[in-house]
Amino acid sequence: MALLEICCYGIDDAVIAQQQGADRIEFCAAPKEGGLTPSAGALKSIRQRVTIPVHPIVRPRGGDFCYRADEFAAMLEDIQLLRELGFPGLVTGILNEDGQVDMPRMREIMSVAQGMSVTFHRAFDMCVNPQQACDVLAELGVARILTSGQQASAEKGLSLIRELNAHSCAPIIMAGAGVRPQNLEIFLEAGVKEVHSSAGRWFASPMRYRNSGLSMSSDARADEYARYGVDGAAVAKMKQIIALHRP
């Protein structure tokens, strides 16, 4: 039976996902950035409240995946903290200037994360040669690759996901980006062993007073009175589809 990972941007969301049948949580901050490293306080709190495996993301900023020396040093410190807090795994990824997996830095990460399950995230979708990247990540001992098949959504990238999934020596290929109850069956039919979904939607802020003439965001168009959260019904539906699927 396929494993269902839910991406959560808050501790209450992770609790909801767990209650509705999620098998694992990817824990992040900053949904509008695509997921950044959560704070130490949030990491300690989720360890106390969630019992299914939680894999926090280690990503110091948004944008590309080619990091400065100070950013990489912070990533190693964050991974050390995750080990000390007892997390079973983490999610990260680093590329070099030429769009290849940054092997020297990934070797350092694997050394610091020793004993933890490492997922190489969608930095994979920005690499120049996915087949080669898959091979070197297998060499590193990466447990899984989160990918949309190098397309805007995993549904559009299904052909590459199938190809990588058929590669016997590869890490687990986990399909993610736009995975929802409506299209989950196509990934199960393709033999994908793990699927990743935010199962989320935007919720209105509870604030009654709103200063509409002022923004705290660098993007003046951003809606600062909307919050992204897990839709528990969507998680439950996906878990039901997985349970009923017959290969």
N, C-alpha and C positions, 0 to 999 in steps of 0.2 A: 504494500500500500504506500502511495506517495506521501512524503512528509510535507506539511504545510508550515512555512515560516511567515510570520507577520511582522512587518516593519512598524514599529511604534515610536512615537515622538514624545510620549509622556508615560508616567508610571501607571496612572489610572487606565490608560489605553492598553497597556500590557496586561493588566489584571483582567480587563474585559476580554482581550484576545485569549488569554488562558482559560477563562471560564467558558468560552465558546468553542474550545477544542483545538486551538493552535498547538502545534508540536514544539515550536521554537520561536523566540523573539529576536529580531534584530533591533537593537535599541539605539536611537539617534536623537540628536537635537537638531533644530533648524530645518524644518521641512522645506522652506523656500530655497534653501541652499542645496537641497538634495541629500541632507544628512551630514551632521558634523559630530565630533566627539562630545558625548554628554558630560555634564559637570560631575565632579567628585561626589557632591551631595546626592545627585540623582542616581549615580551608580550605587552608592551605599544603600539608598532607599529601595531600589528595585531588587537588590539582593535579599532584602528582608521580606518583600511582599510577593515575589513571584517565584514559583517552585520549578516551572519548566525551564529548560536551558535558555539562557539569555546570552546573546553574542553582541556586545556593543561595537559600534563602528569606531575606528580610529582614523579620523580625517580632520586635519587642523583647520581647514578653510574650504570654501567653495572654489569652483573653477577647475583648472586642469589638475593633473596628478603628478606633476614634476615639481618636487619640493625643494625649498632652500635648506641650507644646513640647519638653521635654527628650527625650522618647522619639523624636519626629520628628527632632531634631538628631542623635541617635545613629544613626537609620536612614540619614541622608544620609552620615554618616561611614562606616558599614558598606558602603554602595554604592560610595563612593570606594575603599575597600580592595579590593572585588571587582574594580573596574576595574584597579587597580594590579596585582593578582594575575593578571589576564588571563582571568577567567571570561567566557564568551561571552554569558551571560544571567543573569537573576535573577528571583525570584518575590516579589511583594509586593502590597499593596493597602491603601488608606486610604479610610474613609468619614467623612462629617461627622455632626453630631448628629442630622440628619434622615434618615439612612440613604441619602444620595446619595454618589456618588463625590466625594471632596474634590478638586475640580479644581485649586485653587491649589497644594496640596501635591503632587498627582500631577504637575503641570507641573514643579515643582522636582525631583522624582525623575527624570522623563524627561530633564531637562537634565543632571543629575549622571551618569545612566546612558547618556549619549549614546554610540551605537555598540553598545550591548548590547541583546539581545532581552529585552523585559520581559513577563513573564506576570503578569496580574492574578489573584490566587488567589481562594479561596472567600469572601473578603469580598464578592465578587459575589453569593453566595447569601444574604447578609444585607441587600442593598440593597432599597430600597422599590419601584423600578421597573426590572426587568431589561432591558427593551427600550431605555429611555432610557440606562441605564448602558452598554449595549453600544454605542450610538451615540457617547457622549462618549468612551469608551475608544478607539474607532476614530479619533476626532478627535485624541486624544492621541498616537496612533501605537503603542499597546500591541499587541504581536505576537499574544497569545493570552489567552483567558479560561479558567481552570480552574473548572468548575462541576458541581454535582450537579443542576442544573435547579431550584435552590431547594428541594429535598426532602432527606430524610434520606439517600437514596442516589441515585446517578445513574440507576439502573434506574427508580425511582419518578418521577424528574424527566425522563424521556426525552422527554416531549411538549414541554417548554420547550427542551430541548437541540436537538431537531429544528427547532423554530421559529427559534431563534437561528442554527443552522447554515445555514438556508436564506437568511439575511439576507446578501446578496451583498457588502455593504461592511463586514461585521463582521470583527473579528479572528478568528483560528482559534479554534474552540470545542473545548476539550479536556474530555472527559467524565471525571469522577473522583468517587470515594466509593463504595466497595463494588464496584469493577470487579474481576472475578475470571475465571479460565478458564471457569467455569460459565455466565457471562452475557455474555462478551465478544462473542459473535456478534451479539447484538441491537444493540450499538453500531455494529458494522461494517455491519450491514444498514441502519442508520439513516443511513449516510454520514458518520459521525464520522471526521475525519481524524487525530485524535490521542486517545489514551487514557492515563489516568494511574492507576497502581495502586501500593499499597505492596507487593503480592505478599508480604505478611508473615505472621508468626505469632509467638507468644510462646515463648521458649526459657527453660528453667530456668537459673538462675545456677549457675556451677561451684563456688560456695562450699559447703564442707562444714560449717563452723561457722556457725551462725545464732542470733542472739540474738532469739528470738521475742517477748520481752517489751518490745522497744524499737523504735520507728519513727522514721525520719528524715523522714517525709512529713507534711504537714499533714492528709492524708487517712489516718486510722488504718486504713482498710480496704485501703489500697493494698498490693499484693504487691511488695515491694522486692527479691525474689529471682526476678523474672521480667524478661526482656529481650526487646525487640521486634527482630526481624531479618528479613531477606529470605529467602524460601523460593525457592531457585534453581530448583527443579523447576517452581514456579508460573510463574516468569518464562519458562522455556523452553517451557512449554505454551502460554502466551499468544502468544509469538513464533511458534510453530508454527501456531496458529489463524489468526493474521494472514497468515502466508505462504500458507496454503491457501485463504484466503477469495477468492471470485470475485464481484466486484460485479455 
